[in-house]
Amino acid sequence: MKILIIEDEAELADSIVSYLEGNNAICTLVSTIHEAINKIQNLSYDCVLLDLSLPDGNGLDFLKELKKNNRDEGIIVISAKETLESKLEGLSLGADDYLTKPFHLSELLMRVIALIRRKNFDGKNLLHFEEIEIDLLSKTVMVHQKNIELTKKEIELLLLLIGNKNRVLSKGAIAEYLSGDMAEMLDNHDFIYAHVKNLKKKLFNAGCGDYIKSIYGLGYKWQYD
């Protein structure tokens, strides 16, 4: 899961990043609305953690920007403000959840997982696709009821493809999802080809259908008619 964190309290921000990355998240941290807008213009995220009190304005201004551009990232507001008015305004502008400071990092993680699951996989813990079963909590994959060993990146790639079935995903988009901001520093996306090749081989060897299609000059898609 790929998360944008907009928080200017350095100690809290660092603890959030450390905890989420320790639970298999790819985190990007910014401390201003200006930085957040620049990130969201160039990259996509599964979830945005948004503080309301930021050095260059109110986080609700960022929500308005997302709404104006029809972005579909899940938004969790994390703020010391607990007024009914601020909650209602945030939710009316498109926020999906509201968590008041101070909070337990474990609760934040559960809310992030629940939000992503709700948005991408109809709120299910177990994802079924034909002969494939994916446990979203334990990150295990079974084909024909037999467990197959996939790397963390291969599981992330599989979830990305299934979650966007019949949509072509560019190598750049896949690189951003798997590597976060690091994708901007890569000279090429050859590592994406390697991940796709390995994932296809493991699924094929397990008796899985050939769902991953290479679209020449564009990228890859999970094709299912």
N, C-alpha and C positions, 0 to 999 in steps of 0.2 A: 504494500500500500504506500502511496506517495502523498506526503502531507506538507502543506505550506503553513508555517507557524508565523503569525504576525504578533509579536510580543516584544515590548521594550524593557521589561524588567529582566535584566541580564541573568540573575541567579535562577529565576523561575524558568526563563526560556531555556537555559542550559540543562536544567533538570528534566524538562519536558522532552527535549531532543534526546538526551541520554537514555531516558526510559523508553521512549518510543522506538529508537533505533535498536535498543536491546530486545525489542519485540518485533523485529523484522520489518520496521518501517523505514522508508527513505524520506528524510526530513530536509526541508529548506527553511532556514530561519531568516526573517527580516524584522526590522524594528519600526518601520514607517509605512504610511499608506503609499507614498511615492514608490518605495522599493517594491511593495506588494503588487502595485499596478504593473510595474515593469516586468515582474516575474510572471504574472498571470497572462500578460500579452504574448509571452514567448513559450510558456510551458503549460501543461495541464496537470491537474492534481485530483486525487480521489477525495481529499478532504482538506478544508481550510480551518485552522484554529485562529480565531480572531479576537484580539483584545479591543475594547472600545476606546480606551484612553491612550492615545498615541501622540508622539511629539509633534506631528504635523496635522493633527485633527482628530475627528471622531471616527472610529472604525465603521460606523454606520454609513459614512461617505463611501467607503470601499464596497460595502454591500450594495449601495446604489449603483456603483460602477459595474459590478458584476451583473446586476439585474438589467442594466441598460444594454449590456453586451450578450444577454441571454446565455450566460455561462451556467453549467450544470454541476459544478463542484458542490459537494456537501459542505455545509457551513456550521461550525460549532462556535458560538460566541463564548469566550471565557473572560469574565469581567468582575471587578469588585462592585460594580453597580448592580443593585438588586431591586430596583424599582419596577413596579408593574408596567409603567410606561415604557421603560427602556426595553423590557422583554418583548412587549407587544410590538413595539416599533421594529425591533430586530427581526422578529418572526414575520411581520408583514412585509419586510423588505427581502425575505427569502432565506433567512437563517433556519436551519433544521433543528437546532438544539441550543440550549443555554446553560452554561455551567458557571456557578458563582464561586469566586475565590474566597477563601482557600479551598482546595479540593484535593482528593487523593489521586495520585497519578494512575493508580489501577482503575479508578472509576473513569478517568478520562479515556484510557485505553479501551475500556469496554464500550464507551459511548461512540468512539471512533469506529470500532469494529462493527457495532450494531448499525451505525449510519451507512457505512460502506456496503454492508450486507443488504440493508434495506433498499439502497439505491440500485445496486448492481444485480442482486440475486433474489429479489422479492422477500428479503428477510430470512432466508433459509440458512441453517448451519451446514446442511448437507446439500451439495449441488449435484444433480443428476443430469447427465447428457448421454442419451443412448446407453452404451456399455460402460461409460465412465462415471465414477462417483468420486467427488472431492469433498473432504471434510475441511471446511473453512477454518475451524478452530485449531485442529491438530496439524493442518497442512499436509494431509496424506491423500494419496491418489490411488484408486483401485480401478482396474479394467477387468471386466468379466469376474468381478468379486475377488480378484487377486491383487495384492498390493504391488505397486511398482515403485522403484527408487528413483525419485527425481530430485535434482538440486533445487535450492531455494529459488534461483533465477528461472529455472524451468517451470516450476509451479506458478510463479508470478506471470510468466509468459503464457502459460496455459489458461490461467484465469482471465488475463487480458484478452486473449483471442476469443474464448468462449463468451465473455461478457460483451463482445462486439461482433458476434457472429454475422456473417454475410456483409461485413463492412471491411473495406480495404484499409489496413493500417500501414502507414509508411514506416520505413526503417528508422527514420528520425523520431517518429512518435514512439515507436517501441523502445528506442535507445533512451529517450527522455523518461519513459515509464520505469525502465529497469535500472537506470543509472542516475536519475535526477539531474542536478546541475552539472554533474561530471560529463554529461553527454555533450555539453557545449565545448569541452576541451578535447574531444576525440577527433582525430584526423579523418577517420572513416568509421563505418558501422559494420565492419567485418565480424565483430563479435556477435552481432545479431544473427548473421547467417549460421554461425557455429551453434548458437543456442537453439535456433529453429531446427537445424539438421539433427542435433542430438535428441531434442524432444520428439521429433517425428520418428526417429529410429526406435526410441524406447516405447512409444505408443504402438508402433507397427509390430514390434517383437512381442508385445503383450496381446496382440490380436485386435487392436483398435482400427477403426475405419480411417481412411485417408482424408481427414477433414482439413488439414492445413494446406492451403494452396498458395503457391508463389505467383504473384501477379507481376509480370515482367515490367520493369521500369517504375513500378509503384510501391510494391511491398508485399504484404502477406494478408491473408484473410482466412477465417474459420468458416468454411463453406458447408452449408447444410440446407438442402432443399426440402 
